[in-house]
């Protein structure tokens, strides 16, 4: 599985914004600004499609590592205890939605 070289960004507060930017810029800007993701880690809805089941959980993302040569993106995560599921160490297919 590989990651796209474009990331879709959206927010609804304080303004509605929808745009795309390169995944390299998204990761490169992780620590930028007074309200960066380093200061306030994003909550993510993680949808794991494994076999016949689909599990959904909320996690926080930390320390992104993007390798544009092999198109991989890795994060450290911390699961939200209220929605925690047994997460595998590797995924075949996932979707994740960042809530900022």
C-alpha positions in Angstrom: 0.0 0.0 0.0 1.3 3.5 -0.8 0.2 7.0 0.2 -0.9 9.6 -2.2 1.5 12.5 -2.9 -1.5 14.8 -2.2 -3.3 15.3 1.1 -6.9 16.7 1.3 -7.3 19.2 4.1 -10.5 20.5 5.5 -11.9 22.4 8.5 -15.2 23.8 9.5 -14.1 26.1 12.3 -13.5 29.0 12.5 -13.8 29.0 8.6 -14.8 26.3 6.2 -11.7 25.4 4.2 -11.2 22.6 1.7 -7.9 22.3 -0.2 -5.2 19.9 -1.2 -1.5 20.2 -0.8 1.4 17.9 -1.3 1.9 15.3 1.4 5.5 16.5 1.8 4.2 20.0 2.7 1.6 18.7 5.0 4.2 16.7 7.0 6.8 19.5 6.6 4.4 22.0 8.2 3.5 19.8 11.1 5.5 21.9 13.6 4.8 25.3 12.1 2.8 28.0 13.9 1.6 28.7 17.4 -1.2 26.1 17.1 0.8 23.4 15.2 0.0 19.7 15.4 3.1 19.4 17.6 1.4 21.6 20.2 -2.1 20.2 19.7 -2.0 16.7 18.1 -4.8 16.1 15.6 -7.6 13.7 16.4 -8.2 11.2 13.6 -11.0 8.9 12.8 -9.3 5.7 11.6 -11.4 3.3 9.5 -9.7 -0.1 9.3 -11.0 -2.4 6.5 -9.7 -5.8 7.4 -11.3 -9.0 5.9 -15.1 -8.8 6.2 -15.2 -6.3 9.1 -14.8 -2.6 9.3 -13.6 -1.1 12.6 -13.6 2.6 13.5 -11.5 4.2 16.3 -10.3 7.7 17.2 -6.5 8.2 17.6 -4.1 11.1 18.0 -1.2 11.4 15.5 2.4 12.2 16.4 5.8 12.4 14.7 4.9 11.9 11.0 7.6 10.4 8.7 6.9 10.6 5.0 9.1 8.8 2.4 8.2 10.2 -1.0 10.5 7.7 -2.8 8.5 4.7 -1.7 5.3 6.6 -0.9 4.9 5.7 2.7 3.7 7.7 5.7 4.2 6.6 9.3 2.9 8.1 12.5 3.1 7.3 16.2 -0.5 7.0 17.5 -2.3 7.1 20.8 -5.8 5.5 20.8 -8.7 7.2 22.5 -9.7 4.8 25.2 -13.4 5.4 24.6 -13.2 4.0 21.1 -10.1 1.8 21.3 -10.1 -1.3 19.2 -7.4 -4.0 18.8 -5.3 -2.3 16.1 -2.9 -4.5 14.0 0.7 -3.2 13.7 0.3 -3.1 9.9 -2.8 -2.4 7.7 -3.8 -3.6 4.3 -6.3 -0.8 3.8 -7.2 2.2 5.9 -8.8 5.6 5.5 -8.2 8.3 8.1 -9.8 11.7 8.5 -8.1 14.4 10.5 -10.2 16.6 12.6 -8.5 19.9 13.3 
